[in-house]
Amino acid sequence: MIQVTSEIAAGQFFDELIKADGRARPGADSLLNFLKDLSPEVLSEKRKALEAAIKSQGISFLVYSDSMNIDRSWPLDLVPRVMRASEWVHTERGLKQRLKALNLFLNDVYNDQLVIRDAIVPEELVTESPHFIELACGVRPPFDTWAHVCGSDLVRDHTGKLFVLEDNLRVPSGVSYMLENRSVMKQVYPELFRNHQILPVSQYASDLLDMLNALSPRPVDHPVIVVLTPGIYNSAYFEHSYLAQQVGAELVQGSDLFVDTDDCVYMKAVEGVSRVDVIYRRIDDTFLDPESLNPDSVLGVPGLMRAWRAGKVAIANAPGSGVADDKVLYAYVPEIIRYYLGEEPLLQNVPTYLCSDPEQRAYVLDHMDELVVKPADASGGYGIIVGPHATDEDLVSRRAEILENPRVWIAQPTLAISTTLTVTDVGDLVPRHVDLRPFVLQSSDQWCSAGGLCRVALKEGSLVVNSSQGGGSKDFWVVADEGLV
């Protein structure tokens, strides 16, 4: 059933489970042997069990379309992705290093701005960012930490080297699916979990709670924590409600909260009014406070920025942290790490061309058919053009957009990102491209998920893994180097 494709054998792609000679990678031997022994009938039964578990647990995501919003069952593949613990240790260190430096950067740009004075990052890159909030200047949140939750997307090239593709520091999503993927896979493959040493991911909810508790402005044993959601029509509403339940927080909308004359935030409930200590917000900055930011927002809380500036409530992630989420700023992260930490980056960036730079823009315009061109301020795979797969019309249109507003576009090489075995609709096992989003937390300490959300491009040849663009997901296993118990 398992075959080595010509692309893998030729070294065109690095496969996460199979070497070019057809042998299993270290730690994957038992898994591949198990898959080889599965008959088509058993594989079909496993798929039905997986789909039934997803449906019974209500695991879904919302896809926006021009005509309607569609609530779909979460697409989880039957074959996990595997990484050895020795490689994961290095990866985790690199992720923590990256978030530590980015938080030092954020605290600096909203206070002393030494990184600008020392010409490490151009001033206009910060002040002209759509996520730079003037009202946040002069604020020093607890532990000088602004981005409390970060999801960095990792890809592996054809040589097997891991790169950071981008950082997500505004309202990073997907961690609930990481947790639910593991829960479903344990139901479908109990025999595999008995025979492997797989690091658990269930600790994440406890780590998230510890992180949020540490932010409380009041020295109380049980701070009041809420998860602020835009509501049931948001694509990530399942995650909002799931995480609120996991950490014992109240799931609220902006209309459930108010700021009183004492600059404290309060929550309205049937049993009365209670003060809120920590807000885990899942709405964008501009919608947080119609009094100070976007006056048309119906999602936020009037006076919330006032309460936050007064230190009466903590907000994770802090308003303004999106400055470090900008894909243009991403190109400077290696220098930011060197500047603040005096260390070399443990994880490398993908080479990035900034269209705001005349020389780099000229290169992008001359090589658009070879590059991935993406908007600096978008997520979910929207607005991306993969040059080798784009039509002439797409390239002409994108060229015009770059010339009109070069600041908002970046480009990167079209990487031959790694693949791993994936089950097709007809039950075949074939390689499909994958990425990985681990989650790092920071407040008084740092925590990293023992794994992450692995996304997979279900369409043959596609490099786009986002679920909103037709991608799926996989359980991600960090296994002991010896692979077996």
N, C-alpha and C positions, 0 to 999 in steps of 0.2 A: 504493500500500500504506500510506503514511503519511498519516494524517489528523489534523487539529487538532480535538480534542473541544470541545464547547460550553463545558465547564468552563474549559479553557485559554483559549479565545477570550474568555470573559467575565472573565478575570483572577481566577477563583476560586482557581486554583492556579498557582504559578510552575513552569513546566516547565524542566528543566535543559538540554534540547536545542532546544526550539522556542519561539519568541516567540508572543505572542497573534495576530500577523498571519500566522503560518504559516512565517515565515522562520527559518533556523537561528540560534542564538545564536553569538556570536563564538567561533571555534575548533572549531565543530561542523559547519561547512559540508560538508567532505569526507566526514565520517562519515554525515551524512544523505543526501548524494548517493549514497553507496555502498549504504546501506540501501534507497533508492528503487529502485535498479537490481537488487536481489536478487529473483529469481523465487521463488515458493513452493517449487519443487523444490530450488533451491540453499540456501534457508533451512533446509529439512528436512535436507539433507545436512550443513550446518554444525552443526545441533543434534545429529545422530547422532555427528558427529566429536567434539563437545564432551562428550557423555555417555560416549563410549568412552574419551576421554582421562581423564576423572574416575575412571572405573572402573579403568582400567589403572594409574593412579597411586595407587589406594586412598584417595582423598580422601573422607572420611566424617565423620559426626557422630552422636552417640548421643542419641536422644530417650527420655526417661523416660515411662512410662505406668503406670497402676495394675496392669496385669496382667504387663507385660514391658518390657524395655528393647530398643529397636529401633535397629539400626545402619543408617543410611541414607546413600546417596550424597549428596555435597554439592550443593545446588541452586544452580547458577550460570546466570544469564541471558546470552543471546547479545549483548545490547546494552550497551556500557559507558556509564558516566556520565562526563561531561567537565567539567573546570574549567580556566579559564585560569591560567597561571602567575602573572600579576600579582595575581589574587585570592588564589591559594594563598600567596604570600609574606606577605600580611597575616594570613591564617588561621594560618600556622605561627608567626608572631610572637606572636599571641594565645594559642596553645596553650602555647608555651614560657613566656610570662608567667604563665599560670595555674598551671602545675606548679611554677614557681619559688616563687610565693607560697604554694602549698599545702604545699610542703616547709618553708618558713620557719614556717608555722603549726604543722605537726607537731612540728618541733624545739622550738618555743616551748611547746606544751601539755605536752610531756613533760619540760620543764626549767623555765624561768623563769615561764611562764604569764602573760606580760605582756598578751597579747591578752584574757585574762580580767580581769586587774586593771584594764585600761583600758576594760572594758565594751564591747568590740567584739563578742565572742561570749559568750553566757551560759554560766556555769560548768557548769550542769546539762546543757547540751547536749553538753559534752565528757565529763564524768565519768559521766553516765548512759548514754552511748552503749554499745551492746553490743560495740563494737570497741575501746573504751578498755581498755588493758592496764596495770594498775598496775605490773607488773614492768618495764615499759619506761621508767618514770620515771627520770630521771637518766642515761639512755643518750644518747650522742652518736655516732651511726654515722658512718662515713667521709663527709667533706664535708658533714656535718650533713644528709644526704639520707636520707629515709625511704621515699618512693615513687619507686622507680627506673624503673618502667614505668607509664605512665598511658594509658588509652584513653578519651578524652572523646567523647561522642556529640553530633554536630552535626546540626541540622535547619535548613531554610530555610523562612520563612513565605511567604505569598502576595505580599509585596512584593519578595521576593528577598533579604531580609536573613538572614544566618546567625546562629543562636543556639546556645549550649551547652545541651543538654537535661539532661545529667548527666555526672559524672566517675566513672571506674572506677579505683580505686587499690589494691584488695586483690589480686586475681589477675585482672587484665584479660585477656580472651581474644579470639581472632579474628585475630591477626596472621598466623598460618600460612595462613589462608584468603585473606588479602590477597595473600600471596606466591604461593600456588598458583593463585589466579584469574588472575594475570598470566601464569604459566607456561602454563596451558591456553589462554588467549586467544591467545597467540603461536603456538600450534600450529594453532588454528582459523582465525585471521585474519592470517597472515603478511604479506599484502598491505597491510593497514591499518598495521601497525607499520613497514613500509618507507616509507610516505607521511606519517607523522606524527612530530613531535618530542614524544615522550611521556617524561616524567621516569621513570627506572627506580626500582623499589621494592626491587630485589635487594640494595641496600646495607644494608638493615635488619639482616640477620644479622650482618654485620661490625660495625655500630654496636652491636648488642646485646652482642657479644663484647667490644668495647672497653669498654663500660660495666661489664660484669661483672668483667673483668680489673682495672679500676681500683679495685674494692672489696676486693681481696685484702688480708688482714691481714699476709701475708708478702711481702717484696720478692723475689719469684721471677719468672723470665721467663715461665713457663707455669703460672699458678695452676691448681689442681684445681677444676673447676667441675662441679656436678651439678645436674640438674633433678629436683626432688622431686615425684613424682606420686602421687595416691591409688591409681592402678592402672588396669587395662584397662577397668574398668566405669564410669569417669568419662566424662562427655559430651565433655570436651575432651582425651581421651587421645591422639587423633590429633595434636593440636597439641603436646602435651608431647613425644611421641616425635620429631616433625618438628623442633622447635626444638633439642632435644638433638643431633640429627644435624647440623643446620645450623651450630651453634657448636662442635661437637666436644666436647660435654659428655657425661657419663655419665647415663643415665636411671635413677633409683633410686626405690625405695619406702622408707618409714621403716625397715623391717626390714633394709635394706642398710647402714644407718648406725648408729654408736654413739658415745657420748661417753665418753672415758676419764677417768681421775683427773686428768689434766693440763688438763681442760676443753677439749680439742681434739676436733673431730669427725673420725671415721675412716670409711672406706668399706671394706666387705668385698667381696672379689672372688676369683676362682679363683686369680689370680696372687699374692694376698696382701692386705695391708692398706695403705691409703694415706690420708694426711691430706687432708681436704677444706678448701678455702679459701673457696669461695663457693657458696651454695645458692640457686638460682633456684627458689623454692618455688611450687607450684601447688596448695597446699591452704590452707584457711582457718586463720586465727590459732588458733582454739580447739583445733584438732587437731594443732598443731605439736609439743606436748610434754606427754605424759601425766603427767610428773613435776611440772610447774608449772602447767599449764592444765587441760585436760579429762582427768581420770584414766581415762576410758573410751575414749580415743582409741587406735585400733590403726594409725593412719596416720602418726603422728609419731615423734619420736626422744626418748626419755627423756634429760633433761639438756640439750636443745638451747637452751633459754632461758638456762641457766647459761653455756653456751659463747658465746652471742651477747653476753650482758652483759659477759663477760670480754674481749670483743674478739678471740676466737680464731677466729671464723668470721663471715663476712658473710652476711646473708640479704636477698634481694631478692624482693618488697618487704619492708621491715622489719616485724617484729611490731608491731601497733598502728597501722599506717598506715591501717587501715580507718576510723579516726575521721574522716578527710577524705573518705571514700567515702559517708558518711551523706547521704541525700537531704535531710535537714533542714539539715545543715551547708551543703549546696549553696546555699541561699538567702543565706548570708552571704559567699560567695566574692567578690563585687564589693567588699565592705567590707574583706575580708582583703587583696585586691590593693592597695587604697588604703592600708591600714594599714602593710603591710610594704614596699611598693615605692614608695609615693608617686606612683602612676601611675593613670590611668583605665584600666579594663578595655578591652582591644582587642576582645574578644568578649563579647557580652551574654548574660546569663542569660535563660531563659524566666521570665516572672513566676510566682512560686511562693507558694502559700498554706500556712502551717503550721497544722495543726489543733490544735497545742498552744496556740496563741494564741486566746483566747476570741473576739475580734472576727473574726479570719480564719476560725476554725472556723464561726462563725455564717454567714459569707458562703458557705463551702463547702456547708454543709448546705442553704442556701436555693437554691443554684445547681448542685446535683450533676448535673443532667441536661445541663449545659453544659460540665462540666469533666472532665479526666482525673484520676482519683483513684488514687494508687499507694502501696504500702507503702514506708516510708523505708529498709527494710533488705532489699530483694529485688532479684533480677536475672532476666534471661532473659524478661522480659515477664510473669512470674507475678504474680498478684494485682492486675493493673491493670484498672480499669473505665473505659471511654471513655463518658462520660455520654450523648452523643447516640445511641450505639449500644446502650446498656444496657437491660435489661428493668426493669420496675417492681420485680420481686422482687430483682434485683441491687442496685438503688439502696436499697431498704429494708434489705437485709442490710448493705450498706456503711455506711449511716447508723448502724446499731446498733454496728458495729465501731468507728467513729470516736468515738462517745459513750463506748464502754467503755474505749478506750485511745487518746486523741487524739494522743499523742506519736509514734506509729508511722505516722501518715498525713500525706501532703501532697497538694496538688492544683495543677493547672496548667491554663491555658486549652487548649481543644481546637484546636490549631493546624491551619491548612490547609497541612500540610507539602508540600514540593515533590514533583513527579512527574518521571518520565523514561520514555521508551519502553521497553517490556518485551514479550517474546514470550510469547503465551498458548499453551495446550496445543494449540490448533487452528492455530497459526502466524500469528495476527494480531499487529500491533504496536500496543499500547495503552499509555496512561500509567498508571503505578503509583507509589505513594508510596515515598519513599526517605529513608534517613538516612545518616550517614557517621561512622565511628569511626577517626580517625587515631591514631597511637601516638607518644608522646613518651618519650624516655629521659633519665635524669639521674643522673650521678655526679660526676666531676670536670668534666664539660661537659654540654651538652644536645644531643640529636639528635632529629630528627623525621622520621618516614616521609614519603616524597614521595608522599603519597596516604593511603589508608586502606581499611578494610573498608567497602564500600558494601552496605547491606542493603536489601532491597526487599520490600514487602508484595505477595505474589503474588495475593491475593484482591481482587477488585474492591471498591473503597470502603474497604478495611481500612487502618488506620493502624498496625497492629502488624507490625513488620518482623522480629522475632526468629525465627531458624530453628526454635527449639523450639516456636514458635506458628504454624508453617506459612509463615514467610517464606523468602526466598531471598537471593541475593547478586549483585553485579555487579563487574566490574573497574572500577576508578576511575582515570581518566586525568587527570594534570596536564599540559596541553599548552602549548607555546610560544604566545604571544599571536597570532602570525601563523597558527598552526594547521598549516601545511604546511612541509616542508623546503624 
